[in-house]
Amino acid sequence: MKYKLFNDYIQIENVFNSIDDFCDAFNISKHNKNKMIQSKKIVIEDNLITIHLEKEEIDYIPSNKDIKVIYEDDLILIVHKDHGYIIHDKDDNNCLNSRVAKYYEDNNISSFIRPIHRLDKDTTGLVIYSKISFFQSLLDQQIANKDIKRFYLAIVKGSCRINHSFIINSKIGRNRHKSGSYIISKSGKEAITKVTCINSKNGYSLFECELETGRTHQIRVHLASKNYPIINDPLYGIKDDIISYMGLWAYKVIIPHPITKEIIVVEDELRKDFHI
C-alpha cells in the first residue's frame, strides 16, 4: 500500500473492502474504530483512507543527552541504547525515553514516547519506537505475532562448535528466592530462543540469538541454563575482563513496514571491543 503523511493527517491507499477490514488489518479495537468514525477521524473517499491524527504532547521530560538514531521513517524510530541505563522512568531524565523526548523536541515531533519493546538496563543495542500512536497497536501486534524479528549477539564463557545451532525452549518463571531474577521453571511462561555459534576460541563463544518470545531476561537465563553464562551478566553470568560491560547486544531487527509491508533490516554498529 502507498501512503502520504501530512502535518495532522495521513492518507493511505484503500485496498480494503470495508472500514472494518481496514481496522482489522491495523489492529484497531472496536471501541476505537467506532470512536474514530463518529468523530470523523477516519474517512474513506474514493481510493483513499484519511486518518486525522491526534495532537500529542511529549510525555517525558527531555534529557540533556542526545541519542544515536540508527533508522527513521515517518512511522518508526530505531535508536541505540548503551548499557547502564533503563528505557523508562518518569523520575529519571537519563532514561532512554527522556533522550528520545529530547530528539522529538529538537526535531519538532509531537508524539507520546512509545517503545514497542524493552531492553534490560545492562543490555546494549536497538530499541524500536512508534512515532505515531495510531500505529502503536499494529506494531505491538507485529511483536506478539513474531512478525518483527529481533537478533542479539552474546559473548559467553564456554566453547562451542562454530555454526552449530540449537533451540532452547525451557519455560521461565520468577525466582521466588531472589527478587528481580528469573529461573527455568516448569510452571513458568513459554520461552523460545534460537541460538547459532558465530565464533569460538580461547574458551569463549560468540552466539547469535533470535527471540521467538520476549520474556524478561530470556536470553540471559536460557544461555546460563546451558552452561554458557554471558560475560559480566550481574545475575546469571560471570565477571570477566575480556570486555568491561555485559556481553549482550541487541544488534539487528527485521520489521515489515506497517503500511507498505516493505521489509526493513536494521543493524547496529558494534563497538570494536565487542569480540572474542
C-alpha positions in Angstrom: 0.0 0.0 0.0 1.1 3.6 -0.7 0.6 6.4 1.8 1.3 10.1 2.3 1.9 11.8 5.6 0.8 15.4 6.1 1.0 17.6 9.2 -2.0 16.4 11.0 -3.3 13.5 8.9 -2.2 10.5 6.9 -3.7 9.2 3.7 -3.5 5.5 2.8 -4.3 3.8 -0.4 -7.6 2.0 0.0 -7.3 -1.7 -0.9 -9.9 -2.9 1.6 -13.5 -4.0 1.1 -14.7 -2.1 4.1 -13.7 0.1 7.0 -14.0 -3.0 9.2 -11.4 -4.8 7.1 -9.1 -1.7 7.4 -9.4 -1.6 11.2 -8.8 -5.3 11.5 -5.7 -5.0 9.4 -4.3 -2.2 11.6 -5.4 -3.9 14.8 -7.8 -1.1 15.8 -10.2 -2.1 18.6 -14.0 -2.0 18.0 -14.2 0.8 20.6 -11.6 3.0 19.0 -13.0 2.2 15.5 -16.4 3.5 16.5 -15.0 6.5 18.2 -12.9 7.5 15.2 -15.9 7.0 12.8 -18.2 9.1 15.0 -15.7 11.9 15.3 -14.8 11.7 11.6 -11.2 10.9 12.5 -11.3 8.2 9.8 -12.9 8.9 6.4 -13.0 6.8 3.2 -13.3 8.7 0.0 -12.7 7.2 -3.4 -9.5 5.2 -3.2 -8.1 6.9 -0.1 -8.5 6.4 3.6 -7.8 9.5 5.6 -6.8 9.3 9.2 -6.8 12.5 11.2 -4.1 12.3 13.8 -4.5 13.4 17.4 -2.3 16.2 18.6 0.0 14.8 21.3 2.3 16.3 23.9 5.7 14.7 24.5 5.1 12.9 27.8 8.6 12.6 29.1 10.9 15.4 30.4 13.5 15.8 27.7 17.0 14.8 28.8 20.1 16.9 28.2 21.7 13.9 26.5 21.4 13.0 22.8 20.6 9.6 21.4 22.1 7.9 18.3 19.4 7.3 15.7 20.0 4.2 13.6 16.9 4.3 11.4 14.0 6.6 11.0 11.0 7.0 8.7 7.5 8.6 9.0 6.2 5.9 11.5 9.2 4.3 13.1 12.3 5.4 15.0 15.1 2.9 15.9 17.7 4.2 18.3 20.8 2.8 20.0 20.8 2.3 23.8 24.1 2.0 25.7 24.5 -0.3 28.6 24.0 1.1 32.1 20.6 2.9 31.9 17.0 1.9 31.7 14.4 2.6 29.0 11.6 4.2 31.0 11.4 6.0 34.3 9.3 9.2 34.7 11.6 10.3 37.5 14.9 9.7 35.7 15.6 12.0 32.8 18.7 10.0 32.0 16.5 7.1 30.8 16.2 6.3 27.1 12.6 7.6 26.8 13.8 11.0 28.0 16.6 11.0 25.5 14.1 10.2 22.8 12.0 13.1 24.1 14.9 15.4 23.5 15.2 14.1 20.0 11.5 14.7 19.4 11.6 18.2 20.8 14.7 19.1 18.8 13.1 17.8 15.6 9.5 19.1 16.2 8.0 15.6 16.5 4.7 15.9 18.5 4.2 12.4 19.9 4.0 10.3 23.0 7.2 8.4 23.7 6.3 4.8 23.0 8.9 2.0 22.7 7.4 -1.2 21.4 9.8 -3.5 23.3 12.4 -3.2 26.1 16.0 -4.0 26.9 17.4 -4.7 30.3 19.5 -1.9 31.9 22.8 -3.7 31.2 21.9 -4.8 27.6 23.2 -2.7 24.7 21.5 -2.2 21.3 18.5 -1.3 19.3 15.1 -0.1 20.6 12.1 0.5 18.3 9.7 3.4 18.9 6.3 4.1 17.3 6.3 7.8 16.2 2.5 7.9 15.6 0.2 6.5 18.2 -2.3 5.2 15.6 0.2 2.6 14.6 1.3 1.6 18.1 -1.3 -1.2 18.3 -0.2 -2.7 15.0 3.4 -2.7 15.9 2.5 -4.3 19.3 0.7 -7.0 17.3 3.7 -7.5 15.0 5.8 -8.1 18.1 3.3 -10.5 19.5 2.9 -12.4 16.2 6.7 -12.6 15.7 6.4 -10.6 12.5 9.1 -8.3 13.9 12.3 -10.4 14.4 14.9 -9.4 17.0 18.5 -10.7 17.0 21.1 -10.5 19.7 24.8 -11.2 19.9 26.1 -12.7 23.2 29.6 -13.2 24.4 29.6 -16.3 26.7 32.1 -18.4 28.7 32.4 -21.8 27.1 33.4 -23.4 23.9 31.0 -24.4 21.1 31.4 -25.7 17.5 31.2 -22.8 15.0 28.0 -22.8 13.0 26.3 -25.2 15.5 22.7 -24.2 16.0 20.3 -25.2 18.8 16.9 -24.1 20.2 16.3 -23.5 23.9 12.6 -23.8 24.8 12.7 -24.0 28.6 9.9 -22.2 30.4 10.9 -19.2 32.5 9.4 -18.0 35.8 10.2 -15.7 38.7 12.8 -16.7 41.2 10.9 -16.6 44.5 14.2 -16.7 46.5 15.9 -13.8 44.7 14.0 -10.6 43.9 14.3 -9.3 40.3 15.7 -12.6 38.9 14.2 -15.5 36.9 14.8 -19.2 36.6 14.0 -22.2 34.5 10.6 -23.4 35.8 8.1 -26.0 34.6 5.3 -23.7 35.8 6.8 -20.6 34.1 5.9 -19.0 30.8 6.8 -20.4 27.4 10.2 -19.1 26.2 12.0 -19.9 23.0 15.4 -18.8 21.9 17.2 -19.9 18.7 21.0 -19.9 19.1 23.8 -20.2 16.5 27.5 -20.2 17.3 29.2 -17.5 15.2 32.7 -17.9 16.6 34.5 -19.8 19.4 38.1 -19.5 20.7 40.1 -19.4 23.9 37.3 -20.7 25.9 34.7 -18.1 24.8 32.0 -18.2 22.2 30.0 -15.6 20.3 26.4 -16.6 19.8 23.7 -15.1 17.7 20.3 -15.4 19.5 16.9 -14.9 17.8 14.0 -14.3 20.2 10.9 -16.3 19.4 9.3 -15.0 22.6 10.2 -11.9 24.7 10.4 -13.0 28.4 12.2 -10.9 30.9 15.9 -11.9 31.0 15.1 -14.6 28.5 18.5 -14.9 26.7 20.4 -14.4 29.9 18.5 -17.2 31.7 18.4 -19.6 28.8 22.2 -19.4 28.0 23.1 -19.7 31.7 20.9 -22.8 31.9 23.0 -24.4 29.1 26.3 -23.6 30.9 27.0 -20.7 28.6 26.9 -17.7 31.0 27.1 -14.3 29.5 30.2 -12.3 30.3 29.6 -9.7 33.0 25.9 -10.6 33.5 25.4 -9.5 37.1 22.6 -12.0 37.8 23.3 -15.1 35.7 26.8 -14.7 34.3 30.4 -14.4 35.3 32.8 -11.5 35.8 35.4 -11.3 33.1 37.7 -8.5 31.8 37.5 -9.6 28.2 35.1 -6.6 27.9 34.1 -4.0 30.5 30.3 -4.4 30.2 27.7 -7.1 29.8 28.2 -9.2 26.7 24.7 -8.9 25.3 23.9 -6.7 22.3 20.5 -6.3 20.5 22.2 -5.9 17.2 19.6 -6.5 14.5 15.9 -6.1 13.9 13.8 -7.1 10.8 10.5 -5.2 10.5 7.7 -5.3 7.9 6.7 -1.6 7.4 3.3 -1.1 9.0 1.8 0.2 5.7 3.9 -0.6 2.7 5.0 -4.0 4.1 8.5 -3.4 2.8 11.0 -5.5 4.8 13.2 -3.2 6.8 16.5 -4.7 8.1 18.4 -2.5 10.6 21.7 -3.4 12.2 23.5 -1.6 15.0 27.2 -0.6 14.7 29.1 -2.7 17.2 31.9 -1.4 19.4 35.4 -2.5 18.4 35.9 -4.3 21.7 32.7 -6.4 21.3 34.5 -9.5 20.1 36.3 -12.6 21.3 
